[in-house]
């Protein structure tokens, strides 16, 4: 077993993280060792079992192995059909055997030198661009009832490949579906494949996970040993609860989508009200300018005093009538409702983003109901990991996080803008309510001429202030109208480009949940290659070096 060097130990250590811990007196770990030729064909194979004994002296085990050999102790055994009985010594038992059973994973390896398919032994010592393609085929098909329909589901396997290249003769080392680590004199290559995942889910993007491709430039071609480790134990029983969380996510997305549709409808109605308000403000501004001209005419002489007062009174009434029927209170109420809906939507979205980041394991939040804590945690992650990063360099999950976080900020900005609009409309309402006071002044002017001079001065100042306010109102209402139109467009864009795709992807994920749950169950129920009672199984493949 000395052939299984430190690289194998490294790969095994990573895969053993998938092995379950048992509380039973007897636990069985199965390892299938297979030697492959450079094309991926099986040369020789054996199975080693490790029985973890809890002071038991007589152990029964189920096995399909032949030529069984105790490799680490003096315990003896008897084999009756498939039942193996050990006369134990209270220590763990290690035994090895062989089986002709077909393995669940087929391996096919292709080699290319300068884009020409070759045999490794034929190009030893040659120079050029090397490409090695490891293709994996999962043969463990299962017919499973998924949502009332019979589906073909593959028992999930994760295959890890590892090899080492020296940096003296090799450079520009790249791995598709893997990673290379340069240690100075050597580069360690680790690749990952999930054969059967594409065939189960039929998602085109997963097809490339059936293979691992290694490319590099060499000045003197040779190949060291390559090791492959496969395991079906990718989840635990406790991990199956994630599918309940996916159902909750789908429900939340449906609520979010319905809420955004209502906000979009409300935004369209607000546009109509804003346009009407802008028209009224322009009429008021124009009318007050005419009123100021009338006040100046009054100052020209007492002869035209009454006519001037009458003309002014008519003008001011015409100006104020432009605001009649304009339900400012309803506009304020509508803006407050829309602002609240924006905040509520932002709260739902930031929780969804936080849940997604917690699932990815990149943030930790103690209280998901504390909006400030959730928002600060997501903002910190966004600023440190996503802001300014090109989307082509981000995973699909982080692209979703980036898009939705920016949508949350837009919603919060819109909410603040609408609060400012509410304040402005309150000022407009106050201005409207002050108009009767001006009309009262006019009535006092008609009652006599003794206070005419002072009254005219007061009236002139009041009309100037009112006219200035009306001008501001006209400008503000135009800004408000532009803002509401921009807000409406933004909400429509959020709904179309943000919420709707998120809703679609949520439903898409939900559609695959049944198959994913079936795969996870097959993983937890896998009980061994050469037996039906193994707690963990590893398939270890070695490809000999070519020099």
MOZIHU-V472439 format. One line per field, one symbol per residue. ss: DSSP state (H for helix, E for strand, C for the rest). psi: psi as a letter, one per 30 degrees, with the letter a starting at -180 (. if undefined). burial: I if it has 9 or more other ideal C-beta (glycine too) atoms within 8 Angstrom, else O. A space follows every 10 residues. Layout:
ss = ???
psi = ???
burial = ???
This chain:
ss = CCCCCHHHHH HHHHHHHHCC CCCCCCEEEE EEEEEECCCC CEEEEEEEEE EECCCCCEEE EECCCEEEEE CCCCCEEEEE CCEEEEECCC CCEEEEEECC CCCCEEEEEE EEECCEEECH HHHCCCCEEE EEEEEEEECC EEEEEECCEE EEEECCCEEE EEEEEECCCE EEEEEECEEE EECCCEEEEE EEECCCHHHH HCCHHHHHHH EEEEEEEECC CCECCEEEEE ECCCCCHHHH HHHHHHHHHH HHHHHHHHHH HHHHHHHHHH HHHHHHHHHH HHHHHHHHHH HHHHHHHHCC CHHHHHHHHH HHHHHHHHHH HCCCCCCHHH HHHHHHHHHH HHHHHHHHHH HHHHHHHHHH CCCCCCCCCC HHHHHHHHHH HHHHHCCCCC HHHCCHHHHH HHHHHHHHHH HHHHHHHHHH HHHHHHHHHH HHHCHHHHHH HHHHHHCCCC CHHHHHHHHH HHHHHHHHHH HHHHHHHHHH HHHHHHHHHH HHHHHHHHHH HHHHHHHHHH HHHHHHHHHH HHHHHCCCCC CCCCCEEEEE EEECCEC
psi = gffjaeeeee eeeeffffkl kkglfkkkkk kjkkkllffg kkekklkkkj jjkigkfjkk kklgllhkkk ggagkllkjj cgjjkkjlgg lkkklkalkg kklfkkkkkk kkjhgkklke ffgkflkakk kkjjkkkkgi kkjkjjhgkk ljkkkkkkkk kklkkkfefk lhkkkkhakk jkgdflkkkk lkkikfeeee fhjeffefgf lkkkklkkfj klkakkkkkk kfifllefff fffeeeeeee eeeeeeeeee eeeeeeeeee eeeeeeeeee eeeeeeeeee eeeeeeeeff lfegeeeeee eeeeeeeeef fffkfjieee eeeeeeeeee eeeeeeeeee eeeeeeeeef gflkkejffj eeeeeeeeee eeeffekfkk ffglleefee eeeeeeeeee eeeeeeeeee eeeeeeeeee eeffeeeeee eeeeefflfe geeeeeeeee eeeeeeeeee eeeeeeeeee eeeeeeeeee eeeeeefdee eeeeeeeeee ffeeeeeeee eeeffkgleg aggkfkkkjk kkkllj.
burial = OOOIOOIIII IIOOIOOIIO OOOOOIOIII IIIIIIOIOI OOOOIIIIII IIIOOIOOIO IIIOIOOIOI OOOOIOIOIO OOIIIIIIOO OOIIIIIIIO OOIIIOIIIO IIIOOOOIOI OOIIOIOIII IIIIIIIIII OIOIOIOOOO IIIIIIIIII IIIIIIIOII OOIOIIIIOI OOOOOIIIII IIIIIIIIII IOOOOIOOII IIIIIIIIOO IIIOIIIIII IIIIOOOOOI OOIOIIIOII OIIIIIIOII IIIIOIIIII IOIIIIIIOI IIIIIIIIII IIOIIIIIOO OOOIIOOIIO IIIOIIIIII OIIOOOOIOO IIOIIIIIII IIIIIIIIII IIIIIIIIOO OOIOIOOOOO OOIIIOIIII IIOOIIOOIO OOOIOOOIII IIIIIOIIOI IIOIIOIIIO IIOIIIOIIO IIOIIOOIIO IIOIIOOOOO OIOOIIOIII OIIIOIIOII IOIIOIIIOI IOIIIOIIOI IIIIIOOIII OIIOIIIOII OIIIIIIIII IIIIOIOIII IOOIOIIIII IIIOOIO
